[in-house]
Amino acid sequence: MNKEWYKEWFNSDEYLKVYKHRNSEEAIKLVNLILYNIEITEGASILDLACGAGRHAAVFAERLFDVTGIDLSGNLLRIAKDYSFKRNLNTKFIRSDLKYFQLKKKFDVIVNLFTSFGYFETDEENYALFKRIYNHLEKPGYFVLDYLNKNYVKDNLVPSSIDENGDIKIEQKRTILNNRIIKDIKVNKLDKAFNFQESVRLFSSEEILFNLRLNGFNIENVFGDFEGNEFKESSPRLIIIAKK
């Protein structure tokens, strides 16, 4: 397995084809949940870590916040910049690895959404992101993590699936191995086949909450879905609002 699988996969043209169902409507719902549960004023600074194609960043910018997005994928950032430019949004985008990003500016809110956590090989590397986020926050400031729910993933794992859309066929195989959810993805397009892999560490809610507190955060809210329902073991998501 490629330990840095995310570098190739997220920069590929096929990535957004696999996740086309993750749309602006879903992004609006999550942003609404966040803004309803934090205290910030118009023009506040927001950092979107692993912003991807910028769908959440765009929604924040439309609400007149000062938005910065960071991502490692040049391809996704190009799409995000184009989307932002066409809508005349106040967004800035930076290409950087989450392992190493270092900005001079501090932010009122930092978000890490759509399971953009747990990519790295060791727990130390993954949890180091919390300290880096804490150091980039104003005080008071908020950190919002939208992550998968380990128990829900285990109970609802679909071992394989095939989706077809025109001349594109997407085959996905999913397994849980060594406490990671591993997805093998094959994209067949005309007479070509592209193979990719995802590997995300399955942290429990208790592990994440413990390490957030360990890094200085106070836990404000824990939700189980984008509608804002209370987190339960059966919840599809783990959405944490923490405060510095």
C-alpha angles and dihedrals in degrees: 000000000000107000091207096045091142093068094065100031100050092045094052125102088233097062097082091045090061093046099038089124090067096088143168092267090062091046092052091051092053094044090051090052091050096047092046090057103043133061113235135134132229111285094028115149119255127187117202108201114206088007094175113186089353103248094141093039089055093053092050090048091050086058088059099254124143100250131193122181127199125195138151095220113092090193095055092044090053089055091046093050092048092049091048094046094051090053095042092236125170098242134134124198129203128189109223143132114253088227093064112021114138121176129181091219127079122214138218092221133019120190131191107187143175095032096302091153132084097041097123127089101241132044089233091058092048096046092045086074090068092058091046090051092048090053091051095052128095116229113274093031137141134234119196121195121190107189139154122271108243095211093047091051092051094047096045103036113149104205095204142000139177125207125185127195116172108302093349123092120185120197119189130186120189130197137163113228130164091352093305130112106229123195123190110201127195119186115194113196118175104307096341131088126201123194125203139163138211124199120182126177113240106227119180120234089249092055094050096044091048093052094045089055090044088058094052104268127136114216112235103172140356117200131184101208144009090269090067099248117159115271115259133170088260096050117123094223141030109219115178127187110197130178134213 
